[in-house]
Amino acid sequence: MKKRYIVLGVLVAAFAAFYYFTPSFETIVKKVVHKYGSEITGTDVNLNGFKLGLTTGEGRINQITVANPKNYSSPNIFNLEEIYVKVDLKSITKDTIIIDKISINKPIITYEMLSLTQNNINEIQKNIAKNTASANAQEETAAKEAKAEGKKDSAASKKVIIKELVVSDGEIQAVANINGKASGLNVKLPNIVMKNIGQEQQGANIATSISKVLNTILQTASKTVVESQLADFKGVANENLNKVVGGVKDRVKELGIFGK
């Protein structure tokens, strides 16, 4: 009888400890996405909520948004609403967290052109290329400091392996916004499958993982717009631009600067 109570006590203690740790893990995820996502993209990145099942390792992310750079009319370049996550629970307390699967369903990506040579996807990709190295350096420094202070659950000290990431049923909302006059079209985002992210390094740091995922999605979106309906989209931009130029010409004629 005593042995039974001892086993029961151990199970209760373990379950209580898991309850205590999981909210900490959820807080880490939320802070990590905001901190490193924002540092890498150069814009505001937010995760609204994350809940992880205590026994299944399955979780749901309510929403992730990635803001557009300045001067763009659309507030966000990314709106990720439905995100499913499956985590290997045994890895949560270790230095490398193994994520079995991330499934992003029905994301909306806004591709906005300010001119034929300037668009938001290109600007975000430039930010990622410029900022990832510095974010990695900051992460390594923070990890060393956390290790020195004995903070094993610090976000900076964690590495991740993502076994599979799937993006499905996405939509690209392409907008040509010339001089405040917007015209656009919608394009289906091809499904994206990425496997074993961080596997080669036996766990990649957070900044590298976020950078790789965002770059893959952005490159796919940009290529899709270019290949599928670039001619139509350029036509929209050119039409808007011609209207602006035409308006300037008409105004010049009215003023009689160059004659009629």
LUMVONU-846973 format. One record per residue (C-alpha): residue number from 1; residue in three letters; y negated, x, z. Coordinates in Angstrom, 3 decimals, decimal comma. Example, Ala and Ser with C-alpha at 12.3 -4.5 7.8 and 13.67 -1.06 7.14 Angstrom:
<rs>
(1; "ALA"; (4,500; 12,300; 7,800))
(2; "SER"; (1,060; 13,670; 7,140))
</rs>
This chain:
<rs>
(1; "MET"; (0,000; 0,000; 0,000))
(2; "LYS"; (-2,392; 2,803; 0,888))
(3; "LYS"; (-1,680; 4,499; -2,451))
(4; "ARG"; (-2,612; 1,274; -4,266))
(5; "TYR"; (-5,933; 1,088; -2,436))
(6; "ILE"; (-6,632; 4,754; -3,198))
(7; "VAL"; (-6,030; 4,206; -6,941))
(8; "LEU"; (-8,156; 1,042; -6,887))
(9; "GLY"; (-10,939; 2,918; -5,083))
(10; "VAL"; (-10,890; 5,684; -7,695))
(11; "LEU"; (-11,102; 3,141; -10,527))
(12; "VAL"; (-13,996; 1,311; -8,879))
(13; "ALA"; (-15,846; 4,584; -8,303))
(14; "ALA"; (-15,286; 5,680; -11,905))
(15; "PHE"; (-16,454; 2,335; -13,265))
(16; "ALA"; (-19,531; 2,396; -11,040))
(17; "ALA"; (-20,325; 5,915; -12,209))
(18; "PHE"; (-20,002; 4,805; -15,817))
(19; "TYR"; (-22,377; 1,898; -15,169))
(20; "TYR"; (-24,814; 4,357; -13,642))
(21; "PHE"; (-24,617; 6,812; -16,535))
(22; "THR"; (-24,714; 4,411; -19,497))
(23; "PRO"; (-28,299; 3,145; -18,954))
(24; "SER"; (-29,284; 6,822; -18,787))
(25; "PHE"; (-27,583; 7,371; -22,150))
(26; "GLU"; (-29,355; 4,374; -23,671))
(27; "THR"; (-32,696; 5,698; -22,402))
(28; "ILE"; (-31,933; 9,096; -23,910))
(29; "VAL"; (-31,188; 7,537; -27,305))
(30; "LYS"; (-34,437; 5,578; -27,305))
(31; "LYS"; (-36,551; 8,567; -26,285))
(32; "VAL"; (-34,814; 10,881; -28,738))
(33; "VAL"; (-35,382; 8,599; -31,728))
(34; "HIS"; (-39,071; 8,190; -30,899))
(35; "LYS"; (-39,779; 11,809; -29,992))
(36; "TYR"; (-37,919; 13,685; -32,703))
(37; "GLY"; (-38,280; 10,984; -35,368))
(38; "SER"; (-42,062; 10,991; -34,947))
(39; "GLU"; (-42,275; 14,796; -34,874))
(40; "ILE"; (-40,247; 15,119; -38,070))
(41; "THR"; (-41,835; 12,355; -40,164))
(42; "GLY"; (-45,385; 12,888; -38,882))
(43; "THR"; (-45,660; 9,124; -38,344))
(44; "ASP"; (-44,750; 6,745; -35,521))
(45; "VAL"; (-40,994; 6,098; -35,174))
(46; "ASN"; (-39,796; 3,468; -32,712))
(47; "LEU"; (-36,499; 2,043; -31,539))
(48; "ASN"; (-36,900; -1,357; -29,910))
(49; "GLY"; (-33,608; -1,535; -28,040))
(50; "PHE"; (-30,118; -0,079; -27,754))
(51; "LYS"; (-27,105; -1,448; -25,896))
(52; "LEU"; (-23,755; 0,308; -25,596))
(53; "GLY"; (-20,520; -1,443; -24,591))
(54; "LEU"; (-19,103; 0,046; -21,405))
(55; "THR"; (-15,493; -0,198; -22,510))
(56; "THR"; (-15,587; -0,260; -26,314))
(57; "GLY"; (-18,222; 2,336; -27,156))
(58; "GLU"; (-19,699; -0,131; -29,629))
(59; "GLY"; (-23,455; -0,584; -29,637))
(60; "ARG"; (-26,246; -2,445; -31,363))
(61; "ILE"; (-29,702; -1,159; -32,162))
(62; "ASN"; (-32,233; -3,968; -32,360))
(63; "GLN"; (-34,682; -2,326; -34,744))
(64; "ILE"; (-35,940; 1,045; -35,898))
(65; "THR"; (-39,271; 1,281; -37,694))
(66; "VAL"; (-40,824; 4,317; -39,369))
(67; "ALA"; (-44,563; 3,941; -39,957))
(68; "ASN"; (-46,233; 4,847; -43,227))
(69; "PRO"; (-48,635; 7,783; -43,512))
(70; "LYS"; (-52,345; 6,970; -43,383))
(71; "ASN"; (-54,083; 5,227; -46,292))
(72; "TYR"; (-51,092; 3,048; -47,196))
(73; "SER"; (-51,378; -0,733; -46,973))
(74; "SER"; (-47,809; -1,384; -45,809))
(75; "PRO"; (-47,407; -0,681; -42,078))
(76; "ASN"; (-43,893; 0,779; -42,377))
(77; "ILE"; (-41,901; 2,774; -44,877))
(78; "PHE"; (-38,652; 1,849; -43,052))
(79; "ASN"; (-37,553; -1,359; -41,379))
(80; "LEU"; (-34,000; -1,047; -40,097))
(81; "GLU"; (-33,009; -4,304; -38,415))
(82; "GLU"; (-29,223; -4,455; -38,079))
(83; "ILE"; (-27,613; -1,235; -36,884))
(84; "TYR"; (-24,083; -0,953; -35,513))
(85; "VAL"; (-22,976; 2,176; -33,640))
(86; "LYS"; (-19,512; 3,242; -32,474))
(87; "VAL"; (-19,548; 6,117; -29,985))
(88; "ASP"; (-16,626; 8,155; -28,666))
(89; "LEU"; (-17,099; 7,383; -24,972))
(90; "LYS"; (-15,245; 10,530; -23,899))
(91; "SER"; (-17,944; 12,631; -25,541))
(92; "ILE"; (-20,929; 11,044; -23,770))
(93; "THR"; (-20,872; 13,447; -20,843))
(94; "LYS"; (-20,302; 16,485; -23,059))
(95; "ASP"; (-22,805; 18,687; -24,861))
(96; "THR"; (-21,787; 17,244; -28,252))
(97; "ILE"; (-21,766; 13,473; -28,606))
(98; "ILE"; (-19,387; 12,202; -31,272))
(99; "ILE"; (-20,538; 9,096; -33,107))
(100; "ASP"; (-17,610; 7,594; -34,979))
(101; "LYS"; (-19,735; 5,307; -37,129))
(102; "ILE"; (-23,281; 4,160; -37,787))
(103; "SER"; (-23,634; 1,120; -40,018))
(104; "ILE"; (-27,127; 0,180; -41,226))
(105; "ASN"; (-27,173; -3,251; -42,831))
(106; "LYS"; (-29,984; -4,731; -44,940))
(107; "PRO"; (-32,643; -2,045; -44,455))
(108; "ILE"; (-35,995; -2,561; -46,160))
(109; "ILE"; (-37,710; 0,489; -47,633))
(110; "THR"; (-41,259; 0,265; -48,922))
(111; "TYR"; (-42,069; 2,569; -51,843))
(112; "GLU"; (-45,843; 2,505; -52,264))
(113; "MET"; (-47,827; 4,262; -54,978))
(114; "LEU"; (-51,498; 5,080; -54,533))
(115; "SER"; (-51,527; 6,785; -57,929))
(116; "LEU"; (-49,020; 8,036; -60,475))
(117; "THR"; (-48,735; 11,274; -58,497))
(118; "GLN"; (-49,092; 10,035; -54,914))
(119; "ASN"; (-46,588; 7,874; -53,030))
(120; "ASN"; (-45,449; 7,417; -49,439))
(121; "ILE"; (-41,864; 8,605; -49,908))
(122; "ASN"; (-43,030; 11,920; -51,334))
(123; "GLU"; (-45,477; 12,368; -48,426))
(124; "ILE"; (-42,828; 11,635; -45,792))
(125; "GLN"; (-40,404; 14,059; -47,463))
(126; "LYS"; (-43,075; 16,775; -47,405))
(127; "ASN"; (-43,615; 16,069; -43,701))
(128; "ILE"; (-39,871; 16,319; -43,043))
(129; "ALA"; (-39,646; 19,660; -44,858))
(130; "LYS"; (-42,647; 20,985; -42,956))
(131; "ASN"; (-41,850; 19,625; -39,495))
(132; "THR"; (-38,070; 19,943; -39,103))
(133; "ALA"; (-38,133; 23,684; -38,389))
(134; "SER"; (-40,801; 23,342; -35,688))
(135; "ALA"; (-38,988; 20,333; -34,171))
(136; "ASN"; (-35,789; 22,397; -34,047))
(137; "ALA"; (-37,628; 25,229; -32,293))
(138; "GLN"; (-39,115; 22,839; -29,716))
(139; "GLU"; (-35,696; 21,274; -29,169))
(140; "GLU"; (-34,072; 24,666; -28,567))
(141; "THR"; (-36,791; 25,626; -26,084))
(142; "ALA"; (-36,451; 22,308; -24,242))
(143; "ALA"; (-32,657; 22,714; -24,170))
(144; "LYS"; (-32,949; 26,163; -22,587))
(145; "GLU"; (-35,365; 24,848; -19,986))
(146; "ALA"; (-33,101; 21,886; -19,227))
(147; "LYS"; (-30,111; 24,210; -18,858))
(148; "ALA"; (-32,048; 26,462; -16,505))
(149; "GLU"; (-32,961; 23,425; -14,389))
(150; "GLY"; (-29,402; 22,104; -14,454))
(151; "LYS"; (-30,231; 18,936; -16,390))
(152; "LYS"; (-26,959; 18,336; -18,222))
(153; "ASP"; (-27,930; 14,912; -19,555))
(154; "SER"; (-31,209; 16,090; -21,065))
(155; "ALA"; (-31,810; 14,756; -24,577))
(156; "ALA"; (-32,758; 18,201; -25,820))
(157; "SER"; (-29,453; 19,703; -24,698))
(158; "LYS"; (-27,374; 17,226; -26,692))
(159; "LYS"; (-25,867; 17,803; -30,123))
(160; "VAL"; (-24,218; 15,192; -32,300))
(161; "ILE"; (-21,494; 14,778; -34,885))
(162; "ILE"; (-21,708; 11,628; -36,982))
(163; "LYS"; (-18,318; 11,024; -38,578))
(164; "GLU"; (-19,530; 8,278; -40,892))
(165; "LEU"; (-22,889; 6,700; -41,699))
(166; "VAL"; (-23,059; 3,718; -44,051))
(167; "VAL"; (-26,183; 2,072; -45,462))
(168; "SER"; (-25,480; -1,238; -47,211))
(169; "ASP"; (-27,273; -4,202; -48,807))
(170; "GLY"; (-30,630; -2,428; -48,680))
(171; "GLU"; (-33,774; -3,390; -50,556))
(172; "ILE"; (-36,627; -1,304; -51,909))
(173; "GLN"; (-39,979; -3,059; -52,079))
(174; "ALA"; (-41,939; -1,039; -54,625))
(175; "VAL"; (-45,699; -1,492; -54,579))
(176; "ALA"; (-48,376; -0,028; -56,840))
(177; "ASN"; (-51,561; -0,175; -54,790))
(178; "ILE"; (-54,471; 1,082; -56,865))
(179; "ASN"; (-57,962; 0,614; -55,412))
(180; "GLY"; (-56,685; -2,104; -53,081))
(181; "LYS"; (-55,087; -4,097; -55,907))
(182; "ALA"; (-51,353; -4,353; -55,283))
(183; "SER"; (-48,567; -5,300; -57,665))
(184; "GLY"; (-44,893; -4,769; -57,070))
(185; "LEU"; (-41,237; -5,339; -57,725))
(186; "ASN"; (-38,028; -5,338; -55,683))
(187; "VAL"; (-35,086; -3,032; -56,363))
(188; "LYS"; (-31,642; -3,027; -54,738))
(189; "LEU"; (-30,908; 0,140; -52,751))
(190; "PRO"; (-27,470; 1,552; -53,673))
(191; "ASN"; (-25,004; 1,762; -50,817))
(192; "ILE"; (-25,042; 5,159; -49,101))
(193; "VAL"; (-22,086; 6,805; -47,347))
(194; "MET"; (-22,468; 10,071; -45,423))
(195; "LYS"; (-19,555; 11,730; -43,635))
(196; "ASN"; (-19,158; 14,391; -40,953))
(197; "ILE"; (-22,840; 15,073; -40,345))
(198; "GLY"; (-23,058; 18,120; -38,092))
(199; "GLN"; (-19,312; 18,803; -38,300))
(200; "GLU"; (-19,670; 22,258; -39,884))
(201; "GLN"; (-21,923; 23,440; -37,034))
(202; "GLN"; (-19,600; 21,817; -34,463))
(203; "GLY"; (-22,511; 19,596; -33,574))
(204; "ALA"; (-26,008; 19,496; -35,024))
(205; "ASN"; (-29,138; 19,135; -32,929))
(206; "ILE"; (-31,035; 15,871; -32,958))
(207; "ALA"; (-33,885; 16,986; -35,235))
(208; "THR"; (-31,522; 18,287; -37,924))
(209; "SER"; (-29,417; 15,117; -37,855))
(210; "ILE"; (-32,411; 12,781; -38,132))
(211; "SER"; (-33,889; 14,917; -40,913))
(212; "LYS"; (-30,677; 14,876; -42,963))
(213; "VAL"; (-30,195; 11,112; -42,671))
(214; "LEU"; (-33,823; 10,237; -43,486))
(215; "ASN"; (-33,944; 12,648; -46,437))
(216; "THR"; (-30,769; 11,226; -47,950))
(217; "ILE"; (-32,024; 7,646; -47,720))
(218; "LEU"; (-35,480; 8,555; -49,073))
(219; "GLN"; (-34,075; 10,567; -51,965))
(220; "THR"; (-31,769; 7,704; -52,895))
(221; "ALA"; (-34,637; 5,201; -52,765))
(222; "SER"; (-36,948; 7,381; -54,857))
(223; "LYS"; (-34,272; 8,117; -57,458))
(224; "THR"; (-33,365; 4,431; -57,696))
(225; "VAL"; (-36,947; 3,375; -58,427))
(226; "VAL"; (-37,382; 6,181; -60,959))
(227; "GLU"; (-34,129; 5,515; -62,828))
(228; "SER"; (-33,964; 1,740; -62,751))
(229; "GLN"; (-37,481; 0,462; -63,348))
(230; "LEU"; (-39,835; 3,403; -63,606))
(231; "ALA"; (-41,277; 2,236; -66,906))
(232; "ASP"; (-42,109; -1,190; -65,494))
(233; "PHE"; (-43,492; 0,308; -62,303))
(234; "LYS"; (-45,635; 2,834; -64,162))
(235; "GLY"; (-46,872; -0,033; -66,264))
(236; "VAL"; (-47,947; -1,887; -63,131))
(237; "ALA"; (-49,770; 1,179; -61,840))
(238; "ASN"; (-51,397; 1,875; -65,193))
(239; "GLU"; (-52,465; -1,732; -65,561))
(240; "ASN"; (-54,134; -1,674; -62,155))
(241; "LEU"; (-55,728; 1,670; -62,916))
(242; "ASN"; (-57,031; 0,465; -66,273))
(243; "LYS"; (-58,538; -2,579; -64,612))
(244; "VAL"; (-60,360; -0,326; -62,160))
(245; "VAL"; (-61,561; 2,017; -64,906))
(246; "GLY"; (-62,475; -0,947; -67,084))
(247; "GLY"; (-64,488; -2,435; -64,248))
(248; "VAL"; (-66,368; 0,828; -63,816))
(249; "LYS"; (-67,093; 0,968; -67,549))
(250; "ASP"; (-68,396; -2,608; -67,537))
(251; "ARG"; (-70,636; -1,818; -64,569))
(252; "VAL"; (-71,971; 1,274; -66,333))
(253; "LYS"; (-72,784; -0,828; -69,389))
(254; "GLU"; (-74,611; -3,343; -67,211))
(255; "LEU"; (-76,723; -0,581; -65,744))
(256; "GLY"; (-77,363; 0,828; -69,214))
(257; "ILE"; (-76,700; 4,407; -68,102))
(258; "PHE"; (-74,981; 5,424; -71,327))
(259; "GLY"; (-76,245; 2,643; -73,539))
(260; "LYS"; (-74,398; -0,474; -74,618))
</rs>
